[in-house]
Amino acid sequence: MNSMTAGRMESVLKAMIAERDRRIADLERQLAALKKQMAGPQEPAAAAPAASKIEVKAPQAPRSVEVTKVKRRTGEAERKAMREKHRQQQQARQQDSDAQKGDKAGLEGRSFLYVGGRDCQVAHLRQIASSYGANLIHHDGGLREAVSRIDNVLPSVDCVFCPIDCISHDACIRVKTGCKKWEKAFVPLRNGSKSSFERALQSMSQGDNTQ
């Protein structure tokens, strides 16, 4: 009997130990599941900073659009200002051109006598007179042409130009006397340069326009 009782007790203890081990294993599995559940919600939390970054950037979108609009308006204003400046420049150039044409038109159809000067300049002087619509007759002042020819030309011209540094004394006296006789304008020039002649024509043209 004693041996049987001892055997049963040993079996009962083993069963209890096995049950205890089973329950411990179940508890460990439950604890692992709980840990997993607790760890699971943290993943969206980890993504929260990214979401917050998106929320921070979102308000910047309207500002970027506004900046783009401002830049576009500024660019349009600059282009408009450039077009207006270009138009004013063109208008100013046109006015200058019209004024020059108006000045030159004041001498249209006139005939001038140029006595003396340098032979190499004659073609240029004729070109300048032509740009004013005038005709230029040249006399060399007695170098090769007879001084008396001046008397023959004077009645047909409107004005006589004489470069005082490139004309003989006799020719100059002849011109002055003839201009008084025929009531022609006598215009002495400082020298025989093209610029001196053109300034005289310019001054004459402006004087005619103001009359």
PAGUTI-195174 format. One record per residue: residue number from 0; x, y, z of N, C-alpha, C in turn. Coordinates in Angstrom, 3 decimals. Atoms other than C-alpha are relative to their C-alpha. Example, Ala and Ser with C-alpha at 12.3 -4.5 7.8 and 13.67 -1.06 7.14 Angstrom:
% residues 2
> 0|0.890|-1.190|0.000|12.300|-4.500|7.800|0.900|1.200|0.000
> 1|-0.820|-1.190|-0.060|13.670|-1.060|7.140|-0.770|1.090|0.730
//
This chain:
% residues 211
> 0|0.826|-1.192|0.000|0.000|0.000|0.000|0.864|1.246|0.000
> 1|-0.847|-1.170|-0.101|2.694|2.390|0.945|0.707|0.257|-1.314
> 2|-0.712|-0.177|1.286|4.515|1.775|-2.296|-0.941|0.527|-1.070
> 3|0.978|-0.480|0.967|1.323|2.380|-4.284|-0.341|1.451|0.253
> 4|0.314|-1.400|-0.344|0.542|5.581|-2.434|1.126|0.906|-0.447
> 5|-1.149|-0.807|0.400|4.015|6.897|-3.052|0.046|0.176|-1.519
> 6|-0.017|-0.093|1.481|3.699|6.125|-6.773|-1.043|0.966|-0.505
> 7|1.063|-0.904|0.420|0.421|7.955|-7.062|0.371|1.455|0.286
> 8|-0.383|-1.358|-0.377|1.721|10.954|-5.228|1.037|0.553|-0.984
> 9|-1.043|-0.442|0.945|4.698|11.085|-7.590|-0.646|0.380|-1.345
> 10|0.687|-0.275|1.262|2.363|10.958|-10.582|-0.754|1.324|0.073
> 11|0.752|-1.255|-0.185|0.214|13.719|-9.140|0.928|1.194|-0.037
> 12|-0.973|-1.109|0.000|3.254|15.901|-8.523|0.507|0.293|-1.406
> 13|-0.469|-0.221|1.382|4.505|15.333|-12.066|-1.065|0.715|-0.843
> 14|1.090|-0.624|0.752|1.089|16.260|-13.414|-0.128|1.476|0.364
> 15|0.092|-1.387|-0.461|1.007|19.402|-11.299|1.142|0.836|-0.605
> 16|-1.158|-0.714|0.560|4.502|20.322|-12.460|-0.210|0.272|-1.501
> 17|0.248|-0.163|1.430|3.497|19.733|-16.099|-1.037|1.091|-0.252
> 18|1.027|-1.043|0.128|0.365|21.900|-15.630|0.583|1.381|0.245
> 19|-0.645|-1.296|-0.301|2.485|24.574|-14.034|0.836|0.489|-1.183
> 20|-0.840|-0.378|1.153|4.901|24.512|-16.966|-0.858|0.457|-1.187
> 21|0.884|-0.390|1.115|2.008|24.680|-19.417|-0.555|1.415|0.205
> 22|0.561|-1.321|-0.301|0.501|27.686|-17.661|1.071|1.098|-0.143
> 23|-1.089|-0.966|0.153|3.879|29.387|-17.519|0.238|0.302|-1.468
> 24|-0.196|-0.188|1.441|4.276|28.824|-21.257|-1.111|0.861|-0.591
> 25|1.135|-0.821|0.477|0.777|30.243|-21.868|0.176|1.462|0.397
> 26|-0.201|-1.376|-0.472|1.583|33.294|-19.758|1.103|0.709|-0.800
> 27|-1.084|-0.595|0.790|4.830|33.816|-21.627|-0.484|0.393|-1.395
> 28|0.533|-0.322|1.326|2.963|33.667|-24.964|-0.903|1.240|0.065
> 29|0.883|-1.160|-0.170|0.324|36.124|-23.685|0.811|1.289|0.198
> 30|-0.845|-1.169|-0.244|3.072|38.437|-22.428|0.666|0.477|-1.287
> 31|-0.619|-0.355|1.280|4.804|38.315|-25.830|-1.008|0.682|-0.926
> 32|1.034|-0.599|0.836|1.500|39.079|-27.558|-0.309|1.426|0.444
> 33|0.254|-1.343|-0.534|0.894|42.029|-25.240|1.117|0.966|-0.384
> 34|-1.134|-0.843|0.384|4.380|43.349|-25.906|-0.088|0.395|-1.475
> 35|0.124|-0.276|1.419|3.756|43.058|-29.635|-1.093|1.023|-0.273
> 36|1.079|-0.975|0.168|0.458|44.898|-29.338|0.427|1.393|0.444
> 37|-0.469|-1.291|-0.500|2.107|47.601|-27.283|1.014|0.637|-0.961
> 38|-0.996|-0.513|0.938|4.917|47.927|-29.823|-0.647|0.421|-1.325
> 39|0.650|-0.278|1.281|2.497|48.022|-32.797|-0.432|1.446|-0.168
> 40|0.449|-1.401|0.173|0.902|51.508|-32.246|1.135|1.003|-0.087
> 41|-1.121|-0.945|0.055|4.368|53.073|-31.994|0.461|0.281|-1.416
> 42|-0.423|-0.225|1.376|4.944|52.689|-35.758|-0.654|1.238|-0.607
> 43|0.586|-1.260|0.494|2.376|55.372|-36.725|0.568|1.206|0.720
> 44|-0.564|-1.117|-0.752|3.844|57.491|-33.935|1.330|0.415|-0.588
> 45|-1.291|-0.316|0.600|7.231|57.215|-35.601|-0.192|0.794|-1.291
> 46|0.262|-0.719|1.245|5.653|58.493|-38.808|-0.554|1.395|0.238
> 47|0.599|-1.294|-0.329|4.147|61.465|-36.993|0.882|1.177|-0.369
> 48|-0.828|-1.152|0.383|7.180|63.733|-37.486|-0.080|0.319|-1.482
> 49|0.098|-0.243|1.433|6.945|63.232|-41.252|-1.289|0.715|-0.329
> 50|1.282|-0.653|0.227|3.277|64.163|-41.134|0.049|1.448|0.422
> 51|-0.089|-1.381|-0.480|4.090|67.231|-39.105|0.806|0.848|-0.973
> 52|-0.776|-0.745|0.998|6.702|68.189|-41.689|-0.868|0.387|-1.178
> 53|0.901|-0.292|1.105|4.075|67.945|-44.391|-0.927|1.138|0.369
> 54|0.899|-1.061|-0.444|1.767|70.114|-42.330|0.721|1.341|0.042
> 55|-0.765|-1.250|-0.065|4.532|72.683|-41.906|0.232|0.543|-1.401
> 56|-0.289|-0.447|1.362|5.328|72.751|-45.630|-1.254|0.465|-0.716
> 57|1.234|-0.317|0.699|1.702|72.950|-46.691|-0.329|1.485|0.007
> 58|0.313|-1.424|0.030|1.186|76.561|-45.590|0.942|0.796|-0.900
> 59|-0.952|-0.742|0.830|4.271|77.545|-47.672|-0.427|0.050|-1.467
> 60|0.423|0.043|1.390|2.559|76.618|-50.925|-0.670|1.300|-0.443
> 61|0.602|-1.269|0.417|0.302|79.728|-51.038|1.027|1.127|-0.078
> 62|-1.026|-1.043|0.031|3.317|81.933|-50.246|0.835|-0.098|-1.271
> 63|-0.763|0.192|1.220|5.263|80.408|-53.143|-0.777|0.503|-1.208
> 64|0.848|-0.473|1.090|2.350|81.109|-55.462|-0.042|1.520|-0.023
> 65|0.051|-1.457|-0.100|2.156|84.688|-54.215|1.310|0.629|-0.486
> 66|-1.297|-0.500|0.449|5.886|85.202|-54.763|0.091|-0.067|-1.525
> 67|-0.015|0.146|1.458|5.505|83.884|-58.312|-0.826|1.088|-0.667
> 68|0.852|-1.053|0.554|2.667|86.327|-58.949|0.685|1.357|0.064
> 69|-0.696|-1.285|-0.161|4.706|89.232|-57.587|1.121|0.125|-1.038
> 70|-1.078|-0.023|0.990|7.672|88.279|-59.793|-0.545|0.228|-1.403
> 71|0.595|-0.168|1.319|5.383|88.033|-62.812|-0.441|1.444|-0.220
> 72|0.432|-1.393|0.125|3.864|91.452|-62.124|1.189|0.936|-0.135
> 73|-1.205|-0.836|0.088|7.328|92.928|-61.587|0.619|-0.089|-1.392
> 74|-0.551|0.179|1.339|8.566|91.432|-64.851|-0.826|0.722|-1.055
> 75|0.865|-0.698|0.952|5.534|92.784|-66.730|0.194|1.506|0.090
> 76|-0.213|-1.441|-0.181|6.083|96.236|-65.217|1.331|0.434|-0.608
> 77|-1.315|-0.340|0.577|9.767|96.186|-66.227|-0.054|-0.013|-1.521
> 78|0.110|0.069|1.459|8.912|95.108|-69.765|-0.790|1.185|-0.544
> 79|0.805|-1.153|0.418|6.276|97.816|-69.999|0.830|1.279|0.043
> 80|-0.856|-1.176|-0.120|8.767|100.418|-68.765|1.029|0.034|-1.122
> 81|-0.976|0.068|1.080|11.340|99.224|-71.327|-0.650|0.369|-1.338
> 82|0.694|-0.334|1.245|8.758|99.428|-74.141|-0.281|1.492|-0.082
> 83|0.291|-1.433|-0.023|7.775|102.927|-73.062|1.265|0.823|-0.244
> 84|-1.270|-0.692|0.207|11.428|104.014|-72.885|0.425|-0.082|-1.457
> 85|-0.376|0.183|1.400|12.079|102.548|-76.341|-0.881|0.871|-0.896
> 86|0.915|-0.821|0.794|8.986|104.320|-77.710|0.387|1.481|0.080
> 87|-0.396|-1.397|-0.171|10.106|107.650|-76.238|1.300|0.305|-0.745
> 88|-1.257|-0.191|0.728|13.606|107.194|-77.671|-0.249|0.091|-1.504
> 89|0.322|-0.044|1.422|12.168|106.435|-81.101|-0.686|1.316|-0.368
> 90|0.711|-1.253|0.247|9.871|109.443|-80.825|0.970|1.177|-0.007
> 91|-0.991|-1.079|-0.060|12.789|111.682|-79.810|0.867|0.010|-1.254
> 92|-0.814|0.077|1.218|14.899|110.396|-82.725|-0.783|0.484|-1.220
> 93|0.822|-0.426|1.127|11.992|110.945|-85.100|-0.170|1.506|-0.008
> 94|0.136|-1.452|-0.099|11.508|114.471|-83.810|1.277|0.706|-0.435
> 95|-1.278|-0.579|0.424|15.212|115.199|-84.240|0.158|-0.080|-1.511
> 96|-0.114|0.186|1.443|15.111|113.753|-87.736|-0.916|0.965|-0.746
> 97|0.950|-0.920|0.633|12.004|115.785|-88.598|0.503|1.438|0.089
> 98|-0.525|-1.361|-0.170|13.636|118.919|-87.160|1.135|0.267|-0.970
> 99|-1.106|-0.164|0.940|16.758|118.338|-89.224|-0.510|0.128|-1.434
> 100|0.565|-0.093|1.352|14.686|117.732|-92.317|-0.658|1.357|-0.215
> 101|0.641|-1.305|0.104|12.718|120.874|-91.572|1.014|1.106|-0.186
> 102|-1.065|-1.002|0.142|15.917|122.869|-91.154|0.580|-0.020|-1.403
> 103|-0.612|0.112|1.322|17.398|121.538|-94.362|-0.967|0.423|-1.101
> 104|0.984|-0.374|1.009|14.160|122.100|-96.212|-0.036|1.510|-0.203
> 105|-0.005|-1.449|0.120|14.615|125.817|-95.538|0.924|0.503|-1.082
> 106|-0.953|-0.389|1.050|17.438|125.884|-98.113|-0.289|-0.700|-1.326
> 107|0.361|0.763|1.188|15.656|123.730|-100.678|-0.079|0.909|-1.234
> 108|0.068|-0.720|1.270|16.196|124.950|-104.239|0.897|1.220|-0.104
> 109|-0.865|-1.178|0.048|18.720|127.655|-103.349|1.322|-0.329|-0.715
> 110|-1.278|0.144|0.702|21.982|128.242|-105.177|1.041|0.873|0.694
> 111|-1.052|-0.707|-0.723|25.258|129.236|-103.475|1.295|0.012|-0.825
> 112|-1.323|-0.092|0.617|28.632|130.395|-104.696|1.052|-0.109|1.098
> 113|-1.085|0.200|-0.956|31.723|129.211|-102.843|1.290|0.407|-0.706
> 114|-1.205|-0.531|0.644|34.860|131.212|-103.693|1.216|-0.306|0.867
> 115|-1.223|0.343|-0.710|38.305|129.940|-102.697|-0.073|-1.417|0.554
> 116|-0.014|1.329|-0.605|38.967|126.968|-100.450|1.020|-0.918|-0.655
> 117|-0.926|1.003|0.522|40.815|123.767|-101.284|-0.713|-0.865|-1.026
> 118|0.620|0.800|1.064|40.167|121.803|-104.453|-0.453|-1.371|0.499
> 119|0.329|1.349|-0.498|40.146|118.508|-102.535|-1.306|-0.023|0.811
> 120|1.206|-0.074|-0.821|37.176|119.720|-100.483|-1.253|0.277|-0.823
> 121|1.145|-0.474|0.786|34.939|120.871|-103.339|-1.106|-1.054|-0.106
> 122|1.010|1.065|0.139|33.205|117.511|-103.893|-0.770|-0.191|1.296
> 123|0.674|0.159|-1.292|32.458|117.219|-100.175|-0.926|1.183|0.286
> 124|0.822|-1.191|-0.225|31.147|120.790|-100.019|-1.284|-0.070|-0.826
> 125|1.186|0.144|0.853|28.792|120.098|-102.933|-0.968|-1.041|0.596
> 126|0.826|1.044|-0.615|27.560|116.959|-101.165|-0.756|0.546|1.207
> 127|0.642|-0.599|-1.165|26.829|118.919|-97.986|-1.128|0.931|-0.440
> 128|1.031|-0.911|0.499|24.940|121.592|-99.937|-1.175|-0.791|-0.555
> 129|1.053|0.837|0.581|23.015|118.865|-101.757|-0.893|-0.609|1.078
> 130|0.800|0.576|-1.093|21.920|117.343|-98.424|-1.021|1.000|0.535
> 131|0.954|-1.046|-0.375|20.199|120.678|-97.761|-0.922|0.377|-1.158
> 132|0.823|-0.280|1.168|18.599|120.623|-101.187|0.481|1.196|-0.796
> 133|-0.539|-1.190|0.673|20.850|123.447|-102.426|1.042|-0.395|-1.043
> 134|-0.998|0.204|1.055|23.134|123.778|-105.425|1.223|0.872|0.310
> 135|-1.227|-0.731|-0.312|26.773|124.814|-104.936|0.845|0.194|-1.251
> 136|-0.902|-0.335|1.090|28.859|126.596|-107.554|1.332|0.412|0.613
> 137|-1.313|-0.289|-0.580|32.586|126.789|-106.907|0.860|0.819|-0.959
> 138|-1.005|-0.774|0.733|35.161|129.348|-108.014|1.280|-0.055|0.811
> 139|-1.237|0.224|-0.748|38.799|128.738|-107.090|0.654|1.283|0.497
> 140|-0.543|-1.252|-0.524|39.406|132.420|-106.328|1.099|0.593|-0.838
> 141|-0.996|-0.578|0.895|41.644|133.142|-109.309|1.234|-0.837|-0.189
> 142|-1.175|0.854|0.203|44.098|130.241|-109.134|0.086|-0.461|-1.446
> 143|0.041|0.426|1.397|43.060|128.867|-112.533|-1.111|0.724|-0.763
> 144|1.132|-0.678|0.626|39.787|130.666|-113.194|0.176|1.519|0.084
> 145|-0.065|-1.467|0.002|39.501|134.311|-114.080|-0.903|0.557|1.095
> 146|0.775|-0.611|-1.077|38.349|136.482|-111.204|-1.259|0.663|-0.549
> 147|1.146|-0.679|0.607|35.996|138.268|-113.577|-1.221|-0.909|-0.118
> 148|1.127|0.950|0.108|33.892|135.095|-113.798|-0.916|0.116|1.202
> 149|0.827|-0.174|-1.195|32.655|135.847|-110.273|-1.162|0.945|-0.303
> 150|1.051|-0.967|0.344|30.724|138.847|-111.686|-1.096|-0.645|-0.832
> 151|0.993|0.663|0.853|29.001|136.548|-114.185|-0.893|-0.962|0.788
> 152|0.747|0.998|-0.780|27.906|134.011|-111.528|-0.865|0.653|1.069
> 153|0.678|-0.625|-1.144|26.809|136.384|-108.757|-1.507|0.240|-0.185
> 154|1.441|-0.281|0.132|23.422|137.409|-110.213|-0.885|-1.242|0.145
> 155|0.825|1.221|-0.006|22.248|133.761|-110.319|0.015|-0.755|1.328
> 156|-0.085|0.724|-1.277|23.076|132.786|-106.720|-0.699|0.792|1.100
> 157|0.674|-0.637|-1.144|21.414|133.532|-103.393|0.990|0.490|1.047
> 158|-0.948|-0.324|-1.068|24.528|133.718|-101.241|1.399|-0.389|-0.444
> 159|-1.396|0.303|0.335|28.333|133.714|-101.442|0.763|-0.325|1.293
> 160|-0.825|0.410|-1.137|30.650|131.867|-99.035|1.472|0.181|-0.363
> 161|-1.439|-0.183|0.225|34.322|132.780|-98.665|0.782|-0.432|1.232
> 162|-0.884|0.363|-1.115|36.823|130.945|-96.424|1.157|0.991|0.059
> 163|-0.962|-1.109|-0.040|39.018|133.828|-95.262|1.453|-0.461|0.014
> 164|-1.387|0.487|-0.013|42.092|131.598|-94.909|0.418|-0.601|-1.337
> 165|-0.312|0.653|1.280|41.879|130.216|-98.478|-0.563|0.801|-1.175
> 166|0.472|-0.817|1.106|41.086|133.126|-100.784|0.962|1.180|-0.167
> 167|-0.893|-1.138|0.245|43.162|135.818|-102.409|-0.698|1.308|0.362
> 168|0.547|-1.302|-0.374|42.734|139.439|-101.416|-0.833|0.593|-1.144
> 169|0.719|-0.545|1.159|41.670|140.434|-104.930|-1.367|-0.666|-0.166
> 170|1.259|0.731|0.154|39.027|137.705|-105.112|-0.988|0.390|1.094
> 171|0.874|-0.366|-1.119|37.665|138.645|-101.683|-0.626|1.381|-0.242
> 172|0.515|-1.339|0.295|37.330|142.335|-102.683|-1.043|-0.074|-1.116
> 173|0.929|0.155|1.139|35.651|141.285|-105.930|-1.343|-0.547|0.482
> 174|1.229|0.605|-0.513|33.133|139.151|-104.052|-0.802|1.014|0.812
> 175|0.695|-0.982|-0.831|32.276|141.854|-101.494|-0.647|1.083|-0.852
> 176|0.543|-1.044|0.875|31.825|144.467|-104.207|-1.204|-0.512|-0.798
> 177|1.095|0.576|0.780|29.662|142.170|-106.309|-1.234|-0.272|0.852
> 178|1.136|0.276|-0.887|27.493|141.164|-103.317|-0.778|1.286|0.299
> 179|0.681|-1.272|-0.247|26.751|144.834|-102.568|-0.773|0.444|-1.250
> 180|0.636|-0.420|1.246|25.966|145.509|-106.202|-1.278|-0.784|-0.262
> 181|1.149|0.858|0.309|23.621|142.574|-106.592|-0.849|-0.343|1.226
> 182|0.748|0.194|-1.256|22.368|142.663|-103.003|-0.082|-1.492|0.377
> 183|-0.104|1.409|-0.385|23.538|139.148|-102.238|0.635|-0.109|1.388
> 184|-0.573|0.210|-1.339|24.381|137.782|-98.792|1.446|-0.461|-0.130
> 185|-1.417|0.377|-0.019|28.109|137.552|-98.101|0.301|-0.652|1.346
> 186|-0.236|0.761|-1.236|29.126|134.884|-95.558|1.473|-0.389|0.065
> 187|-1.409|0.397|-0.164|32.811|134.796|-94.525|0.089|-1.222|0.915
> 188|-0.207|1.207|-0.804|33.940|131.415|-93.158|1.371|0.058|0.662
> 189|-1.268|-0.032|-0.740|36.679|130.977|-90.556|1.094|-0.746|-0.737
> 190|-0.985|0.779|0.757|38.408|128.355|-92.687|-0.718|-0.788|-1.094
> 191|0.570|0.736|1.122|37.893|126.065|-95.656|-0.435|-1.412|0.340
> 192|0.394|1.357|-0.394|36.823|122.993|-93.672|-1.465|-0.278|-0.325
> 193|1.385|0.413|0.260|33.666|121.022|-94.323|-0.913|0.404|1.155
> 194|0.820|-0.309|-1.172|32.426|121.541|-90.762|-0.338|1.484|0.067
> 195|0.249|-1.441|-0.013|32.767|125.325|-91.069|-1.110|0.363|-0.988
> 196|1.031|-0.245|1.016|30.651|125.312|-94.226|-1.357|-0.526|0.455
> 197|1.269|0.587|-0.432|28.030|122.991|-92.763|-0.621|0.794|1.146
> 198|0.533|-0.823|-1.089|27.696|125.119|-89.603|-0.641|1.269|-0.560
> 199|0.571|-1.196|0.611|27.101|128.146|-91.808|-1.360|-0.308|-0.627
> 200|1.285|0.387|0.595|24.359|126.307|-93.729|-1.048|-0.253|1.074
> 201|0.916|0.281|-1.098|22.816|125.119|-90.482|-0.539|1.290|0.595
> 202|0.393|-1.283|-0.578|22.781|128.616|-89.043|-0.930|0.762|-0.939
> 203|0.839|-0.678|0.984|21.326|130.026|-92.244|-1.386|-0.622|-0.064
> 204|1.268|0.719|0.061|18.619|127.341|-92.332|-0.868|0.303|1.212
> 205|0.736|-0.295|-1.218|17.594|127.903|-88.713|-0.477|1.438|0.023
> 206|0.399|-1.395|0.064|17.555|131.637|-89.270|-1.183|0.195|-0.919
> 207|1.113|-0.102|0.949|15.240|131.191|-92.261|-1.271|-0.545|0.613
> 208|1.183|0.622|-0.581|12.912|128.940|-90.262|-0.626|0.868|1.078
> 209|0.545|-0.839|-1.067|12.544|131.455|-87.446|-0.615|1.265|-0.539
> 210|0.580|-1.205|0.587|11.602|134.215|-89.821|-1.435|-0.241|-0.449
//
